[in-house]
Amino acid sequence: MKIFKITEPVFKTEPLFVIDCSFDQFTRYMKKSYHCPTGENLGQSGQMFTFSKAPWRVVWVEKNKFVLLHEIFHLVTRICQDKGVPIISQMEHGCGDETAAYLYEFFARRALKRIK
């Protein structure tokens, strides 16, 4: 099991990543360490969780790097929603989806570096 946080300074977020473990192992860890119930697994091999207390956002992935990237996309959309940053392909004025793209790249690079 690999457990790490990635501190993102622009939006001041620090999601927790729990990688390379079963959902049962993840659930036990979250209950013991944070007293956060995770619900039940519906057969997925990764999920992005939002909790009402710290650690707020948690990405769990069983093994697959592609699933990790998929869950990071969900993480980015939630952070953008929280901060009022629209994800729009084209805008007359402004950056459209560029903020989300940079945020995705930031988390993806750091997470992949941590698990290699």
Residue frames as qw, qx, qy, qz and C-alpha x, y, z in Angstrom:
[[0.000, 0.891, 0.454, 0.000, 0.00, 0.00, 0.00],
 [0.401, 0.144, 0.009, 0.905, 1.33, 3.44, -0.96],
 [0.161, -0.859, -0.474, 0.104, -0.08, 6.42, 0.90],
 [0.403, -0.088, 0.028, 0.911, 0.86, 10.02, 0.16],
 [0.146, 0.857, 0.363, -0.337, -0.52, 13.53, -0.08],
 [0.474, 0.321, 0.286, 0.768, 0.13, 15.97, -2.88],
 [0.113, -0.702, -0.296, 0.638, 0.14, 19.59, -1.79],
 [0.364, 0.557, 0.456, 0.592, -1.13, 21.90, -4.51],
 [0.294, -0.313, -0.284, 0.857, -0.34, 25.54, -3.66],
 [0.066, -0.196, -0.338, -0.918, -2.53, 27.54, -6.08],
 [0.562, -0.441, -0.388, -0.582, -5.94, 26.33, -4.85],
 [0.232, -0.451, 0.657, -0.558, -4.49, 25.21, -1.50],
 [0.925, -0.078, -0.088, -0.361, -5.57, 21.58, -1.80],
 [0.060, -0.516, 0.847, -0.116, -3.89, 18.49, -0.42],
 [0.894, -0.001, -0.170, -0.415, -5.65, 15.33, -1.59],
 [0.531, -0.415, 0.734, -0.084, -4.68, 11.99, -0.09],
 [0.683, 0.366, -0.535, -0.336, -3.74, 9.13, -2.42],
 [0.644, -0.287, 0.684, -0.186, -4.06, 5.51, -1.32],
 [0.625, 0.524, -0.458, -0.353, -2.66, 3.28, -4.05],
 [0.482, 0.310, -0.820, 0.014, -1.92, -0.42, -4.56],
 [0.169, -0.028, 0.847, -0.503, -4.35, -1.95, -2.12],
 [0.115, -0.430, -0.860, -0.248, -7.72, -3.67, -2.13],
 [0.302, -0.599, -0.204, -0.713, -10.87, -1.75, -1.30],
 [0.761, -0.549, -0.345, 0.002, -11.09, -3.65, 2.00],
 [0.655, -0.137, -0.200, 0.716, -7.56, -2.57, 2.95],
 [0.095, 0.389, 0.111, 0.910, -8.39, 1.00, 1.95],
 [0.517, -0.632, -0.340, -0.466, -11.60, 0.95, 4.01],
 [0.770, -0.460, -0.321, 0.304, -9.77, -0.31, 7.10],
 [0.499, 0.055, -0.083, 0.861, -7.08, 2.35, 6.69],
 [0.099, -0.492, -0.194, -0.843, -9.60, 5.19, 6.31],
 [0.647, -0.631, -0.351, -0.246, -11.65, 4.06, 9.33],
 [0.772, -0.360, -0.247, 0.462, -8.57, 3.62, 11.54],
 [0.483, 0.012, 0.005, 0.876, -6.66, 6.73, 10.47],
 [0.056, -0.152, -0.135, -0.978, -9.44, 9.24, 9.74],
 [0.250, 0.342, 0.758, -0.496, -12.70, 7.73, 11.02],
 [0.418, 0.386, -0.242, -0.786, -14.12, 8.17, 7.51],
 [0.689, 0.192, 0.689, -0.113, -16.53, 5.53, 6.25],
 [0.031, -0.323, 0.626, 0.709, -16.04, 4.70, 2.57],
 [0.756, 0.271, 0.026, -0.595, -19.29, 2.91, 1.81],
 [0.830, -0.011, 0.555, 0.055, -19.25, -0.24, -0.25],
 [0.085, -0.406, 0.663, 0.623, -17.31, -1.15, -3.34],
 [0.741, 0.439, 0.255, -0.439, -19.48, -1.73, -6.39],
 [0.887, 0.233, 0.322, 0.234, -16.76, -3.54, -8.31],
 [0.358, 0.911, -0.149, 0.139, -14.64, -0.57, -9.29],
 [0.846, -0.027, -0.164, 0.507, -10.85, -0.61, -9.09],
 [0.332, 0.026, -0.155, 0.930, -10.53, 3.04, -8.14],
 [0.137, -0.820, -0.532, -0.159, -12.59, 5.92, -6.81],
 [0.186, 0.330, -0.206, 0.902, -12.29, 9.58, -5.84],
 [0.373, -0.613, -0.676, 0.170, -13.94, 10.27, -2.48],
 [0.034, -0.559, 0.085, -0.824, -15.15, 13.52, -0.98],
 [0.471, -0.410, -0.700, 0.345, -15.44, 13.61, 2.80],
 [0.195, -0.893, -0.259, -0.312, -16.98, 16.26, 5.05],
 [0.486, -0.833, 0.242, 0.101, -13.75, 16.51, 7.07],
 [0.146, 0.716, -0.671, -0.126, -10.02, 16.10, 6.50],
 [0.410, -0.275, 0.454, 0.742, -8.61, 14.60, 4.37],
 [0.385, 0.569, 0.051, -0.725, -11.53, 16.04, 2.28],
 [0.752, 0.517, -0.257, -0.320, -10.51, 14.50, -1.08],
 [0.540, -0.395, 0.740, 0.067, -9.09, 10.99, -1.34],
 [0.674, 0.453, -0.450, -0.371, -8.10, 9.00, -4.42],
 [0.674, -0.266, 0.685, -0.076, -8.05, 5.23, -3.99],
 [0.675, 0.496, -0.435, -0.330, -6.72, 2.98, -6.75],
 [0.958, -0.192, 0.207, -0.043, -6.23, -0.75, -6.55],
 [0.738, -0.230, 0.418, 0.477, -3.34, -1.11, -9.04],
 [0.587, 0.505, 0.447, 0.446, -3.77, 0.29, -12.54],
 [0.285, -0.279, 0.046, 0.916, -2.00, 3.55, -13.54],
 [0.072, -0.309, -0.542, -0.778, -4.71, 4.29, -16.10],
 [0.400, -0.682, -0.609, -0.063, -7.35, 4.06, -13.37],
 [0.432, -0.491, -0.227, 0.721, -5.23, 6.47, -11.32],
 [0.121, -0.010, 0.302, 0.946, -5.28, 8.97, -14.19],
 [0.259, -0.516, -0.666, -0.472, -9.04, 8.50, -14.55],
 [0.464, -0.681, -0.514, 0.239, -9.57, 9.24, -10.84],
 [0.351, -0.304, -0.028, 0.885, -7.28, 12.28, -11.01],
 [0.040, -0.326, -0.481, -0.813, -9.62, 13.67, -13.67],
 [0.426, -0.677, -0.575, -0.169, -12.51, 13.36, -11.20],
 [0.517, -0.504, -0.283, 0.632, -10.37, 15.02, -8.53],
 [0.231, -0.029, 0.205, 0.951, -9.63, 17.97, -10.83],
 [0.200, -0.500, -0.543, -0.644, -13.27, 18.49, -11.78],
 [0.511, -0.682, -0.511, 0.115, -14.27, 18.54, -8.08],
 [0.455, -0.386, -0.116, 0.794, -11.52, 21.01, -7.17],
 [0.085, 0.176, 0.362, 0.911, -12.50, 23.28, -10.06],
 [0.347, -0.623, -0.589, -0.381, -16.15, 23.09, -9.01],
 [0.541, -0.603, -0.413, 0.416, -15.24, 23.90, -5.39],
 [0.371, -0.370, 0.037, 0.851, -13.21, 26.92, -6.47],
 [0.367, 0.774, 0.289, -0.427, -15.71, 28.20, -9.04],
 [0.065, -0.500, 0.614, 0.607, -13.43, 27.53, -12.00],
 [0.802, 0.399, 0.142, -0.421, -15.44, 26.61, -15.10],
 [0.438, -0.208, 0.780, 0.395, -14.31, 23.80, -17.35],
 [0.592, 0.699, 0.247, -0.315, -15.45, 24.98, -20.75],
 [0.784, 0.166, 0.365, 0.474, -13.71, 24.05, -23.99],
 [0.342, 0.338, 0.204, 0.853, -13.83, 27.57, -25.41],
 [0.143, -0.784, -0.435, 0.420, -14.63, 30.92, -23.87],
 [0.351, 0.866, 0.149, 0.323, -14.78, 34.33, -25.53],
 [0.022, 0.791, -0.409, 0.454, -12.66, 35.78, -22.71],
 [0.667, -0.527, 0.466, -0.247, -10.57, 33.73, -20.36],
 [0.014, -0.499, 0.857, 0.127, -8.79, 30.44, -20.37],
 [0.800, 0.055, -0.385, -0.457, -11.64, 27.91, -20.74],
 [0.964, -0.240, -0.100, -0.049, -10.38, 24.48, -19.79],
 [0.512, 0.597, -0.460, 0.410, -6.71, 25.47, -19.51],
 [0.346, -0.583, 0.510, -0.529, -6.79, 25.73, -15.70],
 [0.917, -0.139, 0.259, -0.270, -8.17, 22.21, -15.39],
 [0.866, 0.425, -0.219, 0.147, -5.60, 20.89, -17.87],
 [0.237, 0.640, -0.540, 0.492, -2.70, 22.36, -15.88],
 [0.578, -0.441, 0.468, -0.501, -4.16, 21.09, -12.60],
 [0.984, 0.088, 0.052, -0.146, -4.58, 17.61, -14.09],
 [0.694, 0.531, -0.375, 0.309, -0.99, 17.62, -15.33],
 [0.127, -0.652, 0.529, -0.529, 0.25, 18.78, -11.91],
 [0.759, -0.296, 0.436, -0.383, -1.45, 15.92, -10.04],
 [0.960, 0.274, -0.043, -0.048, -0.71, 13.30, -12.70],
 [0.503, 0.633, -0.480, 0.340, 3.01, 14.07, -12.81],
 [0.217, -0.556, 0.611, -0.520, 3.41, 14.03, -9.05],
 [0.858, -0.143, 0.327, -0.369, 1.28, 10.93, -8.46],
 [0.917, 0.363, -0.161, 0.035, 3.02, 8.91, -11.18],
 [0.310, 0.652, -0.558, 0.410, 6.40, 9.96, -9.83],
 [0.467, -0.468, 0.548, -0.512, 5.40, 8.77, -6.35],
 [0.904, -0.029, 0.316, -0.286, 4.27, 5.31, -7.47],
 [0.736, 0.555, -0.385, -0.046, 7.05, 4.34, -9.87]]
